[in-house]
Structures are given as C-alpha cells and as structure tokens.
Amino acid sequence: MHMRTFGRLRVIVPLVLGLLLAMPATPVQAECSGCLCPGDPCRLCPLPPMKNIPPAADEPDTCLKIRERVPPISASPGTNEHFASQDKATMECVRSGGDIIRNPRRSKEFPSKLYCKPYIAPAKANAARDAAAASRNESK
C-alpha cells in the first residue's frame, strides 16, 4: 500500500510543479511598445523610398527631404539599384537628424527592412502620441 502511494506521488508531484511553473510563463497580451506598432506612432518612412509604398498624408519633414533627394524606386530588394538607393536614403536620414530602425518582422503595415525614424520635437511628439492613442481608443 505504501509503495503504491509513493508511486502515485512520483507522478502527481512533477505534474503539479510543472503546472505551477508554467502559469507565469503563459503569454499575456500586452500593448505594443516601440515604433513598429499599429498606427505608426513614430511616423516612420521606409528606406529606400519605394514607388509602390505611397507617402503618408502627414509625412514628416525628414521623410520629405529623403524623397526629394532620393527618388522612389521600383527595383526589387537585393538588386544593385535597391542597395545604392538604400545607402543614399540612409545617409540622408542620418543627415536630417533621423535614426535608422531595422525591421526584423515584416507586415502589411511595415513591409520594408529599414525605416527612418525622423527627429520630432518633443511638443510635436506628444501631440502625435496623443493623436495615435485617441485613434486606437476609437478603433476599440
């Protein structure tokens, strides 16, 4: 009788401990943080500018400068034309005070591999963040 109980405990205890340890590891749906979130909170522009990706209606000045100095291309990624244009657009982004953001996971909203995060003055950034939060609340 004592051996049978001990055998059952050897099976039950690891299962209970496994369940207890797995509870904190369950995925929690958190709000997105960072620039590559729905609604484009940082107002990113794709590098290099592409003909098939239209400019945003309220595109930042940095993105406008990049589009003026580096014409949009239709070359597919991996071609020499694409890399040359990407290099020029990257230099122009940095010259204009922007930061380069690499996109490891592409989506419909963010199809490019690289993005320029334009410098936005703090007052404008707060207004843009508030507008993005308001639009997210409306869509819920």
Secondary structure, DSSP 8 states (H G I E B T S, - for coil): -HHHHHHHHHHHHHHHHHHHHHGGGS-------SSSSTT-TT--EEES-BTTS---TT--HHHHHHHHHS--B---TTSHHHHHHHHHHHHHHHHTT-EEEE-SS--SS--SSEEEE----HHHHHHHHHHHHHHHHHH-
